[in-house]
């Protein structure tokens, strides 16, 4: 079975630009979470989506937004990129909030902002 | 606000030795405590997890010890192997929603042959 997939693998953008990152969860998983992992730090929670609805939001500015599609895949959008947005962006899927169970991470998208 | 504090930042162990990584949490609402292993260029992979109704959980060479009163938990890797060299993260969340986890800053483990 395919695990969580993310695209693209790497991305280089310029300050002020916009970026869209994509994630496909494990088959049967309906919840997707996004995390930002800055070099040398642990992942920080950005968003969680379930059934196309936002179920949680971390301490990130409004430049960050996300959505989930009917097939449970998800996009993370970041506007007006800053140098500090350079990080590994991780997507994780889990079965359903409220039922317990683990989350499984994809390989991430490495974003470099110059 | 650092809700999960992890130590040490880095650890060097000889092959066959015991690796110990510690974490402390603040939010008493947390009731699910996983450990993740991350290799360079990969996403974190779930290693082992514990709930606060038990004080210890063992899976193979990996053991989690949990101290609810101290709000601390630790990962012990017995008989450490060079292949265990990776970055380890502790995390905490509500049991009902692991998809909204708070992570420690990681420990880079190097196991020397």
Interface residues (C-beta under 8 A of the other chain):
Chain A: X4 X31 X32 X33 X35 X40 X41 X42 X43 X44 X45 X48 X55 X56 X90 X92 X93 X94 X97 X98 X99 X100 X101 X102 X103 X104 X105 X106 X107 X108
Chain B: X4 X6 X32 X34 X36 X41 X42 X43 X44 X45 X46 X49 X89 X91 X95 X96 X97 X98 X99 X100 X101 X102 X103 X104 X105 X106
